[in-house]
Amino acid sequence: MTEASAFFGVPSVRLSRSRRVTALRFALCLLLSGMGASVAAIAAGSGKVTMDFEFYWRGARLWLDGRDPYAVGVGSAAWPLSDALFYPLPALMALVPIARLPMGIAAALFVGVSIGFLAWCLSRAAQWPLLMLASPGFLLAALFGQWAPWLILGMFVPTLGAVFMCKPSIGLACFASRPNWRAAIGCAVLGVLSIALWPGWLSEWRTNLASLEAHRPPILTWWGLPLAAAAIRWRERDARLVLALACVPQVLGFMDQTPLLLIARSRREMAFLVLAGWVAAIPWIRELGGPAGPRMASAWPAVLLGAYLPALYLVLRRPRQPGDVHASHLDVE
């Protein structure tokens, strides 16, 4: 025994094994982080994909320059994008540390860091939760630089729950599933700070949102009505996640639906959700001519069959649980 292990009564062999496991886990998370960062960097430099990340990256740069990112002309030199800015000021504030970097490097950091930390959280008790990162939603989130990995990370680490403010519609559903005082306080502080820094951003943001189309909550569509069945189990957080997510505006492209993967409680259930996602996503991606196809609204059959209904099935097939009690490797730290 070493002096330290003898003092604590821990055999050095067991301590050494624990260190090796931790080192391998860290290496795996680093590898996954690098893979996600590479996808984002390639997408940013390809010129063939308009990343969501570019909207809040450009918005943050304009805001730092003292310009109004919500009023800049669409298609102008300062905003060479086909849509106005639909993200709130907290999303731009979160990007301030990397906003001055070239977009490729900034996107790589944004995606790589989130996937690396999320992989660390997912693998703390078992390896099978990492299957989540192989889902179509996560691949597309890395490709477009979406907030999805950060939002899920906020569900694991309540101290980071303020990130829900960066995409408040999906963030609200995440919070409804796993409410926490630290996340609530973080969101409140970030919201108040944003208004203190720029009192008028909220009205301008809402003006831009008024022009946004094809983002209706699934529950308000005829195909989304079956999802209301989750209400009969509303006391369980997995059912609340399905119901709350179905009640908020979202992009039907598998990215905004990635929080549903947290419903899995076993390797088999996670594999089922990931496989169902790919079976539904592949024909949709082919039909649109690639993930950047312009008709995202036509994805509702794929999203319903590949994300919502499999999640609802897992929720309703389980025996009723008292409150939020359940056995899962995907609990909040």
C-alpha positions as CSV (number, residue, x, y, z in Angstrom):
1,M,0.0,0.0,0.0
2,T,1.0,3.6,-0.6
3,E,1.0,5.9,2.4
4,A,-2.2,7.6,1.2
5,S,-4.0,4.3,0.6
6,A,-2.9,2.9,3.9
7,F,-4.1,5.9,5.7
8,F,-7.6,5.7,4.2
9,G,-7.7,1.9,4.4
10,V,-8.0,1.5,0.6
11,P,-5.9,-1.2,-1.2
12,S,-3.5,0.4,-3.7
13,V,-4.7,-2.0,-6.4
14,R,-8.3,-0.9,-6.1
15,L,-7.2,2.8,-6.1
16,S,-5.0,2.2,-9.2
17,R,-7.9,0.5,-11.0
18,S,-10.2,3.4,-10.2
19,R,-7.7,5.8,-11.6
20,R,-7.4,3.8,-14.8
21,V,-11.2,3.7,-15.2
22,T,-11.4,7.5,-14.7
23,A,-8.6,8.1,-17.1
24,L,-10.3,5.9,-19.8
25,R,-13.6,7.7,-19.2
26,F,-11.9,11.1,-19.5
27,A,-10.2,9.9,-22.7
28,L,-13.5,8.7,-24.2
29,C,-15.2,12.0,-23.3
30,L,-12.3,13.9,-24.9
31,L,-12.6,11.8,-28.0
32,L,-16.3,12.5,-28.3
33,S,-15.7,16.2,-27.7
34,G,-13.2,16.3,-30.5
35,M,-15.6,14.5,-32.8
36,G,-18.4,16.9,-32.1
37,A,-16.0,19.9,-32.5
38,S,-14.8,18.5,-35.8
39,V,-18.3,18.1,-37.2
40,A,-19.1,21.8,-36.2
41,A,-15.8,23.1,-37.6
42,I,-16.3,21.3,-41.0
43,A,-19.9,22.5,-41.2
44,A,-18.8,26.1,-40.5
45,G,-16.1,26.0,-43.1
46,S,-18.0,24.2,-45.8
47,G,-20.2,27.1,-47.0
48,K,-22.9,24.5,-47.7
49,V,-24.7,24.6,-44.3
50,T,-26.2,27.6,-42.7
51,M,-25.6,26.9,-39.1
52,D,-28.0,28.0,-36.3
53,F,-24.8,28.9,-34.5
54,E,-24.1,31.6,-37.0
55,F,-27.2,33.5,-36.0
56,Y,-26.2,33.9,-32.3
57,W,-22.5,34.2,-33.2
58,R,-23.2,37.1,-35.5
59,G,-25.7,38.5,-33.2
60,A,-23.2,38.5,-30.3
61,R,-20.6,40.3,-32.4
62,L,-23.1,43.0,-33.5
63,W,-24.2,43.5,-29.9
64,L,-20.6,43.9,-28.7
65,D,-20.0,46.4,-31.5
66,G,-23.0,48.5,-30.1
67,R,-25.3,47.6,-33.0
68,D,-28.9,46.2,-32.8
69,P,-28.8,42.6,-34.0
70,Y,-32.6,42.4,-34.1
71,A,-33.0,45.3,-36.5
72,V,-30.1,44.7,-38.9
73,G,-31.2,44.1,-42.5
74,V,-31.6,40.5,-43.6
75,G,-29.1,39.7,-46.4
76,S,-27.0,42.7,-45.7
77,A,-23.2,42.7,-45.3
78,A,-23.5,42.6,-41.6
79,W,-26.2,39.9,-41.6
80,P,-25.7,37.7,-44.7
81,L,-28.4,35.3,-43.6
82,S,-31.9,34.5,-44.9
83,D,-33.7,35.1,-41.6
84,A,-33.8,37.7,-38.8
85,L,-32.5,36.9,-35.4
86,F,-34.9,34.8,-33.4
87,Y,-32.8,34.1,-30.3
88,P,-33.0,36.1,-27.1
89,L,-30.3,38.3,-25.7
90,P,-29.2,35.7,-23.1
91,A,-28.1,33.5,-26.0
92,L,-25.9,36.2,-27.3
93,M,-24.5,37.0,-23.9
94,A,-23.5,33.3,-23.4
95,L,-21.4,33.6,-26.6
96,V,-19.5,36.7,-25.6
97,P,-16.4,34.8,-24.5
98,I,-16.0,33.2,-28.0
99,A,-17.8,35.8,-30.2
100,R,-14.6,37.5,-31.4
101,L,-13.1,34.2,-32.6
102,P,-13.5,33.0,-36.2
103,M,-16.8,31.2,-36.7
104,G,-15.2,27.8,-37.3
105,I,-13.2,27.9,-34.1
106,A,-16.1,29.4,-32.1
107,A,-18.5,26.7,-33.4
108,A,-16.0,23.9,-32.6
109,L,-15.6,25.2,-29.0
110,F,-19.4,25.7,-28.6
111,V,-20.2,22.1,-29.7
112,G,-17.1,20.3,-28.4
113,V,-17.2,21.7,-24.9
114,S,-20.9,20.9,-24.5
115,I,-20.6,17.3,-25.8
116,G,-17.5,16.7,-23.7
117,F,-19.1,17.8,-20.5
118,L,-22.3,16.0,-21.3
119,A,-20.5,12.8,-22.1
120,W,-18.8,13.1,-18.7
121,C,-22.2,13.4,-16.9
122,L,-23.8,10.6,-19.0
123,S,-21.0,8.1,-18.2
124,R,-20.7,8.7,-14.5
125,A,-22.5,5.5,-13.6
126,A,-22.6,3.4,-16.8
127,Q,-21.5,3.6,-20.5
128,W,-24.8,2.9,-22.2
129,P,-26.2,6.5,-21.8
130,L,-23.5,7.6,-24.2
131,L,-25.6,5.9,-27.0
132,M,-27.6,9.1,-26.8
133,L,-24.8,10.9,-28.6
134,A,-25.3,8.6,-31.6
135,S,-28.9,9.7,-32.2
136,P,-29.8,11.7,-35.3
137,G,-30.8,14.7,-33.1
138,F,-27.3,14.9,-31.6
139,L,-25.6,14.6,-35.0
140,L,-27.8,17.4,-36.4
141,A,-27.2,19.5,-33.3
142,A,-23.5,19.2,-33.8
143,L,-23.8,19.9,-37.5
144,F,-25.9,23.1,-37.0
145,G,-24.4,24.2,-33.7
146,Q,-27.7,24.0,-31.8
147,W,-28.3,24.5,-28.1
148,A,-29.7,21.0,-27.5
149,P,-26.5,19.6,-25.8
150,W,-26.3,22.6,-23.5
151,L,-30.0,22.3,-22.6
152,I,-29.6,18.7,-21.7
153,L,-26.4,19.5,-19.7
154,G,-28.5,22.1,-17.8
155,M,-30.9,19.3,-16.8
156,F,-28.0,17.3,-15.3
157,V,-26.2,20.2,-13.7
158,P,-28.7,22.6,-12.2
159,T,-26.0,25.2,-11.6
160,L,-25.9,25.5,-15.4
161,G,-29.7,25.7,-15.7
162,A,-29.4,29.4,-16.7
163,V,-28.7,28.1,-20.2
164,F,-32.5,27.4,-20.5
165,M,-32.8,31.1,-21.1
166,C,-30.8,30.8,-24.3
167,K,-33.6,28.8,-25.9
168,P,-36.5,29.5,-23.6
169,S,-39.2,27.4,-25.4
170,I,-37.3,24.1,-25.1
171,G,-35.7,25.3,-21.9
172,L,-39.1,25.7,-20.3
173,A,-39.9,22.1,-21.1
174,C,-36.6,20.9,-19.7
175,F,-37.3,22.8,-16.5
176,A,-40.8,21.5,-16.2
177,S,-39.5,18.0,-16.3
178,R,-36.8,18.6,-13.7
179,P,-37.6,21.8,-11.7
180,N,-34.8,23.0,-9.5
181,W,-34.2,26.1,-7.5
182,R,-30.7,26.7,-8.7
183,A,-31.8,26.6,-12.3
184,A,-34.7,28.9,-11.6
185,I,-32.4,31.4,-9.8
186,G,-29.9,31.2,-12.6
187,C,-32.5,31.9,-15.2
188,A,-33.9,34.8,-13.2
189,V,-30.5,36.4,-12.7
190,L,-29.6,36.0,-16.4
191,G,-32.9,37.5,-17.5
192,V,-32.7,40.5,-15.2
193,L,-29.1,41.1,-16.2
194,S,-30.0,41.1,-19.9
195,I,-32.8,43.6,-19.4
196,A,-30.5,45.8,-17.3
197,L,-27.9,45.7,-20.0
198,W,-30.4,46.4,-22.8
199,P,-33.9,47.3,-21.7
200,G,-35.4,47.3,-25.2
201,W,-34.2,43.9,-26.5
202,L,-37.3,42.0,-25.3
203,S,-39.8,44.0,-27.4
204,E,-37.5,43.8,-30.5
205,W,-37.1,40.1,-30.1
206,R,-40.8,39.6,-29.8
207,T,-41.3,41.6,-33.0
208,N,-39.0,39.3,-34.9
209,L,-40.7,36.2,-33.4
210,A,-44.1,37.4,-34.8
211,S,-42.8,36.8,-38.3
212,L,-41.7,33.3,-37.5
213,E,-43.7,30.5,-39.2
214,A,-44.0,26.7,-39.0
215,H,-43.1,26.5,-35.3
216,R,-46.4,25.6,-33.8
217,P,-46.4,23.4,-30.6
218,P,-47.1,19.8,-31.6
219,I,-50.0,19.5,-29.2
220,L,-51.9,22.1,-31.3
221,T,-51.7,20.0,-34.4
222,W,-53.9,17.0,-35.3
223,W,-50.9,14.7,-35.4
224,G,-49.8,15.8,-32.0
225,L,-53.0,15.2,-30.2
226,P,-52.0,11.6,-29.0
227,L,-49.2,13.2,-27.0
228,A,-51.8,14.6,-24.6
229,A,-52.0,11.0,-23.2
230,A,-48.8,11.8,-21.2
231,A,-51.0,14.0,-19.0
232,I,-52.4,11.0,-17.2
233,R,-48.9,10.4,-15.7
234,W,-48.1,14.1,-15.1
235,R,-46.6,13.4,-11.7
236,E,-43.7,11.5,-13.3
237,R,-41.0,13.7,-14.7
238,D,-40.6,11.6,-17.9
239,A,-44.3,12.1,-18.7
240,R,-44.0,15.8,-17.9
241,L,-41.1,16.0,-20.4
242,V,-43.2,14.5,-23.2
243,L,-46.2,16.7,-22.4
244,A,-44.2,20.0,-21.8
245,L,-42.1,19.5,-24.9
246,A,-45.2,18.9,-27.0
247,C,-46.7,22.2,-25.7
248,V,-43.9,24.6,-26.7
249,P,-42.9,26.0,-30.2
250,Q,-40.1,24.0,-31.8
251,V,-38.3,23.1,-35.0
252,L,-39.4,19.7,-36.2
253,G,-35.9,18.4,-37.1
254,F,-35.0,16.0,-34.3
255,M,-32.7,18.5,-32.6
256,D,-35.3,20.2,-30.4
257,Q,-36.6,16.7,-29.4
258,T,-33.3,15.4,-28.1
259,P,-34.3,15.9,-24.4
260,L,-36.7,13.0,-24.9
261,L,-33.7,10.6,-24.9
262,L,-33.4,11.2,-21.2
263,I,-36.6,9.1,-20.8
264,A,-34.5,5.9,-21.3
265,R,-33.8,4.0,-18.1
266,S,-31.8,1.1,-19.5
267,R,-29.4,0.2,-22.4
268,R,-32.3,-1.5,-24.2
269,E,-34.6,1.6,-23.9
270,M,-31.8,3.9,-25.1
271,A,-31.0,1.7,-28.1
272,F,-34.8,1.6,-28.9
273,L,-35.0,5.4,-28.9
274,V,-31.9,5.9,-30.9
275,L,-32.8,3.2,-33.5
276,A,-36.4,4.5,-33.8
277,G,-34.9,8.0,-34.5
278,W,-32.7,6.8,-37.3
279,V,-35.3,4.6,-38.9
280,A,-37.6,7.7,-39.1
281,A,-34.8,10.3,-39.9
282,I,-33.0,8.6,-42.8
283,P,-36.0,8.7,-45.2
284,W,-36.7,12.3,-44.2
285,I,-33.1,13.4,-44.7
286,R,-33.1,11.7,-48.1
287,E,-36.4,13.4,-49.1
288,L,-35.1,16.8,-48.2
289,G,-31.8,16.3,-50.0
290,G,-29.8,16.5,-46.8
291,P,-30.2,17.9,-43.3
292,A,-30.2,21.5,-44.6
293,G,-33.3,21.0,-46.6
294,P,-35.6,24.1,-46.6
295,R,-38.9,22.4,-45.7
296,M,-38.3,21.6,-42.0
297,A,-42.1,21.7,-41.3
298,S,-42.6,18.6,-43.5
299,A,-40.6,16.6,-40.9
300,W,-43.6,16.1,-38.6
301,P,-44.3,12.4,-39.6
302,A,-40.7,11.5,-39.0
303,V,-40.4,13.4,-35.7
304,L,-43.7,11.9,-34.5
305,L,-42.7,8.3,-35.4
306,G,-39.0,8.6,-34.5
307,A,-39.1,10.7,-31.3
308,Y,-42.4,11.5,-29.7
309,L,-44.3,8.2,-30.0
310,P,-41.4,6.0,-28.9
311,A,-40.9,8.2,-25.9
312,L,-44.6,8.2,-25.1
313,Y,-44.7,4.4,-25.4
314,L,-41.9,4.0,-22.9
315,V,-43.6,6.3,-20.4
316,L,-47.0,4.6,-20.6
317,R,-45.8,1.0,-20.6
318,R,-44.1,1.4,-17.2
319,P,-45.9,0.8,-13.9
320,R,-47.1,3.9,-12.2
321,Q,-44.5,5.5,-9.9
322,P,-45.1,7.6,-6.8
323,G,-44.0,11.1,-7.7
324,D,-40.7,11.3,-9.4
325,V,-39.3,8.0,-7.9
326,H,-37.6,5.8,-10.5
327,A,-34.4,3.9,-11.1
328,S,-32.2,5.5,-13.8
329,H,-28.6,6.2,-14.6
330,L,-29.8,9.6,-16.0
331,D,-30.5,11.3,-12.7
332,V,-29.5,14.9,-12.0
333,E,-26.2,15.3,-10.2
